[in-house]
């Protein structure tokens, strides 16, 4: 379950968020959440934030590996 969190940013901030979210292949929501939670974990040594980062990191790693391995599996299927 998620809830909405509305924030105000300048056009330049929005452009930066869009840029870096896009580089990671993340939605703006994913990027902002990850950035905020990472800051909480690092600045406040928040254990719950660290757990969220760890679990999200595992999910993203699995997605990236799956995406990168698709061409390999497609080549194997042709053989």
Secondary structure, DSSP 8 states (H G I E B T S, - for coil): ----------HHHHHHHHHHHHHHT--HHHHHHHHHHHHHHHHH--HHHHHHHHHHHHHHHHHHHHHHHHHHHHHHHH-
